[in-house]
Amino acid sequence: MENKTWKLALICFLAVFFFTSCDDDDEYYYVGNGNSWISYGNLEKVDNSQSKYVIRRDDGNKLILSEGVRLNGDEVKEGLRVVANYSIIGSEREETSLNGKMIYYIRLYDIDDVLCKVPVKESFIKENEAVRNDSIGNDPINITEAWFGGKYLNVEFKIPVKKGSSEKHFINLVQDDMGLHNDSVYITLRHNAYGEKPDAQNTDSYVWSYGRVSFDLTSIVPEGYNKVPVKLIWTEYKKNIPETVTKSDSGTFSLSGKETNPRAKSGLKQKENHQASPNETRISCELK
């Protein structure tokens, strides 16, 4: 298939992590006691006795791994996109920061990699529409949550998969760079299930599988601008599968990562971190 940089595979399954713990003490496992946090960020390489990497959160603050799960495995590398579950055991102001960023010393409970991609332009698809449009797919995908985090659009979603299936699914974000939308950028979340699609007769053979993906939106902001209105569009399954509905959400994406409309009660907004729930589903999508 053409252009493998935008065609990364997802095999979605529950609770499989490439990081391992070097300690069997139960205190290093997820506790969900109201004192732990969930954050998205990227790994940065450092010279630290505790860990070779720190996590730079989407809000710019730094997480130093002092206790708990350690980062191991061949997949660990500079810039890797991750989501972490942790508690804070100390903090200080980052001396090299000019904008008040913080350093947090953390006990890490869980960490998982996050599929990270850039939008695909509609004009690129049109160059070979028969092949590329089919590859990106038009299968439904149910968004459970979507928000701006730093330079990213973070999306958490669920898709139906056959019980016991290892079928690869593909997720992409398509930017409409050909239409006129009153200065707004229209982006559509696309999904290729490769035939793994339920119908009214076989819904009992499917289960919901959860995934997450981050899209670097830097490229959608016009040159000379710092922010742009964004409309996110997707098609998802209704409660009565296989019926579908097309939905949308809007917000203003800023390269600065700052909230452009903090009083807005709905729509795509900046969301940096949230407290972990005791019943929060932990999921992972393997990168290929």
N, C-alpha and C positions, 0 to 999 in steps of 0.2 A: 504494500500500500504506500502511496506517496506521502512524503513529508512526515516522517515518523516523529518529528519534534512535537507535533500537535496531536499525535495519535498514541496516547499512552493507555495501556490496558489497566482495567480495574477488575480484580477478582475480590468481590465483597464477601466478607464473612465476619463472624462475631469473635471479638476478643482474641486476636492473634497479634502478637507484638514482636518486633525484631530486636528490642532491647531486653536485656536480662538483668536480673538483680544479683548482686554479689553478696547478699546477706539474706538469711532466712528469718530474721527477726520480724514478727508480725507488725511491728510499728511502722515498717516501711511499706506496708500494703495500704491501698486506698481505705481511708477510714470514714469519710463522708460525715464528719461530725460538725459541719458548719464552719470549720476553720481551714478548709482546703479550697484551692482555686483551680480553675481551668483557664488556660491561656494558649493562644496561638503565637508562634514566633519562628525565628530562624536560628540555627546553630552558628556560633562564632568560635573560631579556634583561639585558645589562649594558653599561656604557660601557667598552669595551676596544678598544685599537688593533688587536689581532690578530683579534678576532671580536666581533660584536654579541651573541653568545650563549655561555653556558657550559652544561655538562650537569650536572644534579643527579642523581647516581646514586640508586638505590633505597635504599642504605644511608645516604643523607644527605650523603655526601662530594661535593665539587665538582670537576669536570674543566674546566680552562681550556685552550682550544685554542691552543697556542703554535706548533706546526708541523704541516705536512701538509695534508690535505684541508680546505677551507674551506666554510662553510655558505652556499649560494646557493640561489636559487629562491623562487618565490612561496609555496611550501608551508611555508617556514621561519617559525615563529612561537612566541611565548611558550606554554609548556606542552606543546608537541608531544612526543609519546612517541617515543623513539628507542632503537636498539640500536647501540652503537659498538664498533669494533675499534681499539685504540690501544696505545701503549707510554708508560710514565711516564718523564719526563725531569727531574722535580723535584717537591718537595712542601714544604708548610709547614702549620702549624696555622691553622685559620680563626679569626681574631680575634673575630668576632662570635658564634661558636658557644660555647654553655655546656656542651656534652656531648662535647667532644673531636673534633669533625668536622675532616676534613682537606681541604686544597686540593691537587689534583694538577695539575701542568703536563704536558700530553701532546702527543705526536705522533700525529695522527689518521690512520689508514689508510683506514677505511671507516665510513660511518654510514648508517643506513636508518631510515625511519619505521616505527612499529609501530601497527597497528590497536588503538585503545583504546576500550573500551565499558564499560557498567555492566550488571549482571544484569537480566534481565527476570523479573518476578514471575509465578508460575503463576496467581495470581488475576487478573492483567491479561489473560492469555491466555484464561482461562475466560469473560471478559466477552463475547468474540466468538470462541469456540473454533474454529468451522469455518474462519474466515478466518485467524486469527492462528496457530493451531497448524500449519496447512498452510504458512504463510509462513515460520515458523521452521524447519520441516523436521525429518525424522527419518532423514536419510541418515548412514551410518557416517562416522566421522572417526578416524583413528589418531593418538593422542597419542604423540609421541616423547619429550617431557619436559614436566613441569609443576611449578611451585614458587611459593612466596610470595616477593615482592620488595617490601619496603616495604608500601604499601597495596594492592598489586596481586597478582592471580594471573596469572602469566605462563605461557602455553601455547605450545609449539612442536609442530606437527602436520604430517601429510601426508595428502593426499587424491588419489584417482585422477581424472585428467582425460584427455579424448580428446587424442590427439596433434594439435598445432596449434590447439587450441581456445582461444577467448577468452571462454568462458561464465563468467558471474558466479556466484560461490558466496557463501553467507551463513553467517556464524558467530555464534552467540549462546550465552549462558550463562543457563539458566533456574533461578531460585531457587524451590524448593518452599516457599511460605509458607502452605500450606493443610493440610499433614499434620503429625503429631506425631512427632518423631524424637529424643526424649530429650535435648532442649536442643541437639542438633546441627543445623546448617544443611545441607540437601541441595541441591547444585547439579548441573545436568546440562549438559554441553557438547552443543550441537545444531548441525546442519549441514544446509543446503538446497543440494543439488547441481543443482537445476532440471533434473532428468531426465538429467544426465550421470553415469550410474551403470552400472558394468560388470556383465555377467552372464557365465555360464560359457562362452558362445559368442564373446564379443568382447573378452576380456581383453587380447589382443595389440594392440588399438587404443588402449589406455590406458597412461599413464605416471604415476608418482607426482610430485605437485607439492607443494612444501613451503611452509608459512606460519607466521606467529606472530601472537599476539594477547595483549593485556593487559586484564584486567578489574579495574576499581576496585571492591574489595569493601567499601568503607566502609559502604555501606548495609545490609549483611547483619548487622552487629553490633548487637544490641539496645541501646536507649538505657540508659545507666548502666553498660554493660559495656565492657571494653577488649579482650576476646578471645572467640572462639567456636570450638567444634569444627566442622570442615567435612568433608563427604564429597562428593567429586567423582565423578560417574558419566558414562560415555560408552559408546557402541557403536562398535566398530571392525571392520575386515575381518580375517579370519584369513588365513593364508598362502595357503589355497586360496580365492581370491575366486570367487564372491561370498559365501561363508560368513562369518558375523559372530559376534561374542562381545561380551557386555556386561561392562565392567570398572569398577573403582572404586579410588579412592585416598583416604586420609584424613590429616588433620593439624589443627593448631590455628592459626587465623589471629588475629594480634594487630595492633591498631591502632598499637602502638608500633613495629612492624616488627622486634621482637627475637625471636630463636629461643626458642620456649616449651619445646621438648624437644630440646636439643642432642645428647643421647646417642642419639636415635632413628636407626636405620640405614636406615629406609625410610619411605615415606609423604611427604605434602606437607610441605616444610620451607622455611625461609628460605634463599635462595641469592642472594648479592649479585653476585658476579663470578666468572669462571673464565678460565683461561689458554686462549688460542686454539690450536687444533690446526692443523697444516699442511694437513690434509685436510678441515677443517671446511667443510661446505656453506654457501655464502652465498646467501641467498634473500631475496625481497622480495614483499610482497603490496600491490598498488596500492590506495589508498583512494579510494572514490567517495562 
